[in-house]
């Protein structure tokens, strides 16, 4: 069993920045990759960014150049630095972990609202 706890969401103006954190606990040795997804009202959950054990990183096209995913293995934490935020970035952001055996674990989400 793995637990993720997200933090760092909030309300910002367009062009502003936020840094999301996801702290993992439990059977974290089974995690092969971690990442961030988001879900806006009326839309399906979509990939934002992932980072694998070997260091491979990928981003959705909509956030490339603006968002940066990173991790601190000692703290079992993954981060998402979000710069130049746009209203269309408004969503609930979820931390995700992919484990051996095609298992996935999810946090409860943190709200990000970008509005003037």
C-alpha positions as CSV (number, residue, x, y, z in Angstrom):
1,X,0.0,0.0,0.0
2,X,1.3,3.4,-1.0
3,X,-0.1,6.8,0.1
4,X,0.5,10.1,-1.6
5,X,-0.2,13.5,-0.1
6,X,-0.3,16.6,-2.4
7,X,0.2,20.1,-1.3
8,X,0.9,23.6,-2.7
9,X,-2.2,24.3,-4.7
10,X,-4.0,27.6,-4.5
11,X,-5.3,30.6,-6.3
12,X,-3.0,32.6,-8.5
13,X,-3.2,35.2,-11.2
14,X,-2.4,34.5,-14.8
15,X,1.4,34.5,-15.3
16,X,2.0,33.5,-11.7
17,X,3.7,30.5,-10.3
18,X,3.0,27.6,-7.9
19,X,5.0,24.7,-6.7
20,X,3.2,21.5,-5.9
21,X,4.7,18.8,-3.7
22,X,3.7,15.1,-3.4
23,X,5.1,13.1,-0.4
24,X,5.0,9.4,-0.7
25,X,4.8,6.9,2.1
26,X,4.2,3.1,2.6
27,X,5.6,0.5,0.2
28,X,7.4,3.1,-1.9
29,X,10.1,0.6,-3.0
30,X,7.6,-0.8,-5.5
31,X,7.2,2.6,-7.3
32,X,8.7,2.7,-10.7
33,X,7.6,6.1,-11.8
34,X,5.8,9.1,-10.3
35,X,4.0,12.0,-11.9
36,X,1.3,14.5,-12.0
37,X,-2.1,14.4,-13.7
38,X,-4.9,17.0,-13.7
39,X,-8.6,17.0,-14.2
40,X,-10.5,20.2,-15.1
41,X,-14.3,20.4,-14.6
42,X,-16.1,18.5,-17.3
43,X,-12.9,16.9,-18.7
44,X,-11.1,13.6,-18.3
45,X,-8.0,13.3,-16.2
46,X,-4.9,14.0,-18.3
47,X,-1.2,13.5,-18.0
48,X,0.9,16.6,-17.0
49,X,4.4,15.2,-16.4
50,X,6.1,12.0,-15.2
51,X,9.5,11.1,-13.9
52,X,10.8,7.5,-13.9
53,X,13.3,5.7,-11.7
54,X,15.9,5.9,-14.4
55,X,15.4,9.7,-14.7
56,X,13.3,9.7,-17.9
57,X,11.0,12.7,-17.9
58,X,8.1,13.5,-20.1
59,X,5.6,16.4,-20.3
60,X,2.3,17.0,-22.0
61,X,2.7,19.5,-24.9
62,X,0.5,22.0,-23.2
63,X,2.9,22.5,-20.3
64,X,6.3,22.1,-22.0
65,X,8.6,25.1,-21.3
66,X,6.4,26.2,-18.3
67,X,6.3,23.3,-15.9
68,X,9.2,21.3,-14.4
69,X,8.9,18.0,-12.6
70,X,11.6,16.9,-10.2
71,X,12.1,14.6,-7.3
72,X,14.0,14.2,-4.0
73,X,14.5,10.5,-3.4
74,X,15.8,11.0,0.1
75,X,12.5,12.7,1.0
76,X,10.3,10.4,-1.2
77,X,8.9,13.5,-2.7
78,X,8.1,14.7,-6.2
79,X,7.6,18.3,-7.2
80,X,5.9,20.2,-10.0
81,X,7.1,23.8,-10.5
82,X,4.5,25.6,-12.5
83,X,5.4,28.9,-14.1
84,X,3.6,31.3,-16.4
85,X,0.3,29.8,-15.3
86,X,-2.7,30.2,-17.6
87,X,-6.4,30.0,-16.8
88,X,-6.6,26.8,-18.8
89,X,-4.3,25.2,-16.2
90,X,-7.1,25.4,-13.7
91,X,-7.8,21.9,-12.4
92,X,-7.4,19.5,-9.6
93,X,-3.9,18.1,-9.7
94,X,-3.3,14.5,-8.7
95,X,0.0,12.8,-7.7
96,X,0.4,9.4,-9.3
97,X,2.7,6.5,-8.7
98,X,3.2,3.5,-11.1
99,X,4.3,0.2,-9.4
100,X,5.4,-3.2,-10.6
101,X,2.5,-5.3,-11.8
102,X,0.7,-2.4,-13.5
103,X,-0.5,-1.0,-10.3
104,X,-1.2,2.7,-9.8
105,X,-1.7,4.8,-6.7
106,X,-3.2,8.2,-6.4
107,X,-3.3,11.1,-4.1
108,X,-6.5,12.9,-3.2
109,X,-5.6,16.0,-5.3
110,X,-4.9,19.6,-4.8
111,X,-6.9,22.5,-6.4
112,X,-5.1,24.9,-8.7
113,X,-7.1,27.9,-9.8
114,X,-5.6,30.5,-12.2
115,X,-7.8,33.6,-12.5
116,X,-7.6,37.4,-12.5
